[in-house]
């Protein structure tokens, strides 16, 4: 059934929000094949299962940033409300409140995507450490090469974009 949902598709829906890896409720609803409102309703009925580190609601400012940085046309495309973001633990908890077979199978794929993302981040950290060790071992002739490799491994800082439009 949802076997066609690849780990790569799910990984593309994982965002870094408040320093945590999370998936928005609207994306989860699409993956589970339910309406966003139905998903949020189930969560509200079982609110004690979703503490702040499992799920949190985005602020107006965070939504504005998402709209300006992530090719999201407007807040309306997020459902017209402040969306909820589910961390890995929150997604796992969703399987206890959504009982369909599809929800279980999709949850397995989502967990695989989170694991793949963790492995990728750990691999980059390991690679960075190996490069630093090689840099100590070899002479200064390769300093430029090592510096370039480090820059490739470091994520580029996100610069805030100036607002578009007229100012009063």
Kinemage of the C-alpha trace (Angstrom):
@kinemage 1
@onewidth
@group {chain A} dominant
@subgroup {mainchain}
@vectorlist {calphas} color= white
{ca unk a 1} P 0.000 0.000 0.000
{ca unk a 2} L 2.282 2.903 1.087
{ca unk a 3} L 5.374 0.950 0.032
{ca unk a 4} L 5.598 3.413 -2.857
{ca unk a 5} L 6.444 6.183 -0.378
{ca unk a 6} L 10.202 6.202 -0.512
{ca unk a 7} L 12.463 7.120 2.359
{ca unk a 8} L 13.858 9.919 0.184
{ca unk a 9} L 10.415 11.489 -0.248
{ca unk a 10} L 9.860 11.383 3.501
{ca unk a 11} L 13.367 12.694 4.227
{ca unk a 12} L 12.544 15.695 2.031
{ca unk a 13} L 9.703 16.555 4.391
{ca unk a 14} L 11.928 16.579 7.490
{ca unk a 15} L 12.739 20.149 8.474
{ca unk a 16} L 15.033 21.599 11.127
{ca unk a 17} L 12.814 23.710 13.366
{ca unk a 18} L 13.962 25.044 16.753
{ca unk a 19} L 17.066 22.913 16.399
{ca unk a 20} L 15.029 19.715 16.074
{ca unk a 21} L 14.257 17.463 13.138
{ca unk a 22} L 10.490 17.620 12.622
{ca unk a 23} L 7.707 17.040 10.096
{ca unk a 24} L 4.733 19.374 9.719
{ca unk a 25} L 1.230 18.075 10.402
{ca unk a 26} L 0.066 18.800 6.841
{ca unk a 27} L 2.869 16.650 5.403
{ca unk a 28} L 2.123 13.829 7.837
{ca unk a 29} L -1.571 13.969 6.933
{ca unk a 30} L -0.717 13.548 3.246
{ca unk a 31} L 1.593 10.620 4.010
{ca unk a 32} L -1.034 8.935 6.208
{ca unk a 33} L -3.783 9.576 3.659
{ca unk a 34} L -5.976 11.526 6.104
{ca unk a 35} L -7.139 15.128 6.296
{ca unk a 36} L -5.012 17.512 8.374
{ca unk a 37} L -7.979 18.347 10.563
{ca unk a 38} L -8.532 14.641 11.354
{ca unk a 39} L -4.891 14.234 12.343
{ca unk a 40} L -4.979 17.324 14.582
{ca unk a 41} L -8.252 16.141 16.127
{ca unk a 42} L -6.739 12.795 17.108
{ca unk a 43} L -3.751 14.578 18.614
{ca unk a 44} L -5.983 16.956 20.607
{ca unk a 45} L -7.997 14.004 21.921
{ca unk a 46} L -4.750 12.429 23.142
{ca unk a 47} L -2.870 15.574 24.149
{ca unk a 48} L -1.197 13.919 27.162
{ca unk a 49} L 0.754 11.719 24.731
{ca unk a 50} L 2.335 14.713 22.984
{ca unk a 51} L 4.538 16.777 25.299
{ca unk a 52} L 6.483 19.788 23.964
{ca unk a 53} L 9.493 17.661 22.925
{ca unk a 54} L 7.207 15.402 20.815
{ca unk a 55} L 5.092 18.096 19.158
{ca unk a 56} L 4.934 21.885 19.166
{ca unk a 57} L 2.957 24.558 17.373
{ca unk a 58} L 4.858 27.005 15.193
{ca unk a 59} L 4.686 30.709 15.980
{ca unk a 60} L 3.589 33.427 13.540
{ca unk a 61} L 7.252 34.443 13.137
{ca unk a 62} L 8.348 30.873 12.336
{ca unk a 63} L 5.584 30.606 9.723
{ca unk a 64} L 6.712 33.902 8.139
{ca unk a 65} L 10.272 32.564 7.957
{ca unk a 66} L 9.064 29.303 6.417
{ca unk a 67} L 7.016 31.148 3.817
{ca unk a 68} L 9.998 33.317 2.855
{ca unk a 69} L 12.645 30.563 2.890
{ca unk a 70} L 10.898 27.384 1.706
{ca unk a 71} L 8.966 28.261 -1.452
{ca unk a 72} L 5.701 28.103 0.485
{ca unk a 73} L 3.360 30.567 -1.229
{ca unk a 74} L 1.521 31.696 1.911
{ca unk a 75} L 0.224 30.766 5.321
{ca unk a 76} L -2.935 29.579 3.515
{ca unk a 77} L -0.904 26.804 1.867
{ca unk a 78} L -0.109 25.580 5.395
{ca unk a 79} L -3.827 25.299 6.029
{ca unk a 80} L -4.410 28.876 7.188
{ca unk a 81} L -3.491 28.045 10.779
{ca unk a 82} L -0.298 27.779 12.796
{ca unk a 83} L 0.896 24.262 11.952
{ca unk a 84} L 2.132 21.657 14.393
{ca unk a 85} L 5.581 20.124 14.019
{ca unk a 86} L 6.193 16.551 15.140
{ca unk a 87} L 9.630 15.362 16.224
{ca unk a 88} L 10.767 11.785 15.704
{ca unk a 89} L 9.251 10.785 19.064
{ca unk a 90} L 6.002 12.563 18.181
{ca unk a 91} L 5.751 10.701 14.895
{ca unk a 92} L 6.302 7.422 16.750
{ca unk a 93} L 3.543 8.387 19.204
{ca unk a 94} L 1.182 9.111 16.304
{ca unk a 95} L 1.122 5.386 15.557
{ca unk a 96} L -0.617 4.876 18.903
{ca unk a 97} L -3.455 7.275 18.041
{ca unk a 98} L -3.808 6.531 14.308
{ca unk a 99} L -4.815 2.899 13.982
{ca unk a 100} L -5.039 2.306 10.242
{ca unk a 101} L -2.761 -0.179 8.502
{ca unk a 102} L -1.500 2.628 6.254
{ca unk a 103} L -0.522 4.708 9.310
{ca unk a 104} L 1.528 1.832 10.705
{ca unk a 105} L 3.310 1.197 7.399
{ca unk a 106} L 3.960 4.904 6.794
{ca unk a 107} L 5.314 5.247 10.345
{ca unk a 108} L 7.846 2.507 9.635
{ca unk a 109} L 9.037 4.413 6.539
{ca unk a 110} L 9.220 7.676 8.499
{ca unk a 111} L 11.333 6.038 11.212
{ca unk a 112} L 13.648 4.734 8.483
{ca unk a 113} L 13.967 8.259 7.082
{ca unk a 114} L 14.910 9.680 10.493
{ca unk a 115} L 17.498 6.911 10.946
{ca unk a 116} L 18.938 7.550 7.476
{ca unk a 117} L 19.226 11.252 8.272
{ca unk a 118} L 21.025 10.488 11.552
{ca unk a 119} L 23.469 8.180 9.775
{ca unk a 120} L 24.171 10.829 7.158
{ca unk a 121} L 24.893 13.438 9.847
{ca unk a 122} L 27.148 11.022 11.745
{ca unk a 123} L 29.004 10.133 8.551
{ca unk a 124} L 29.721 13.818 7.901
{ca unk a 125} L 30.971 14.234 11.473
{ca unk a 126} L 33.235 11.186 11.073
{ca unk a 127} L 34.519 12.439 7.736
{ca unk a 128} L 35.285 15.852 9.222
{ca unk a 129} L 37.270 14.211 12.033
{ca unk a 130} L 39.280 12.117 9.538
{ca unk a 131} L 40.111 15.217 7.486
{ca unk a 132} L 41.312 17.034 10.613
{ca unk a 133} L 43.553 14.050 11.473
{ca unk a 134} L 45.002 14.031 7.946
{ca unk a 135} L 45.578 17.777 8.154
{ca unk a 136} L 47.729 17.289 11.266
{ca unk a 137} L 49.641 14.472 9.610
{ca unk a 138} L 50.498 16.118 6.305
{ca unk a 139} L 52.451 19.295 5.699
{ca unk a 140} L 51.135 22.757 4.952
{ca unk a 141} L 51.143 22.211 1.169
{ca unk a 142} L 47.705 20.637 1.456
{ca unk a 143} L 46.293 23.315 3.771
{ca unk a 144} L 44.212 24.844 0.980
{ca unk a 145} L 42.742 21.445 0.059
{ca unk a 146} L 41.848 20.695 3.661
{ca unk a 147} L 40.296 24.122 4.111
{ca unk a 148} L 38.147 23.634 1.009
{ca unk a 149} L 37.010 20.204 2.218
{ca unk a 150} L 36.024 21.648 5.603
{ca unk a 151} L 33.983 24.371 3.912
{ca unk a 152} L 32.142 21.750 1.882
{ca unk a 153} L 31.250 19.801 5.037
{ca unk a 154} L 30.093 22.842 7.021
{ca unk a 155} L 26.544 23.971 6.299
{ca unk a 156} L 26.468 27.493 4.954
{ca unk a 157} L 24.910 30.024 7.335
{ca unk a 158} L 21.397 31.074 6.422
{ca unk a 159} L 21.329 34.805 5.865
{ca unk a 160} L 18.029 36.528 6.573
{ca unk a 161} L 16.434 37.849 3.426
{ca unk a 162} L 15.336 41.484 3.334
{ca unk a 163} L 11.589 41.997 3.142
{ca unk a 164} L 10.098 42.428 -0.301
{ca unk a 165} L 7.761 45.283 -1.131
{ca unk a 166} L 7.294 48.900 -0.338
{ca unk a 167} L 8.147 50.388 3.026
{ca unk a 168} L 6.243 53.211 4.650
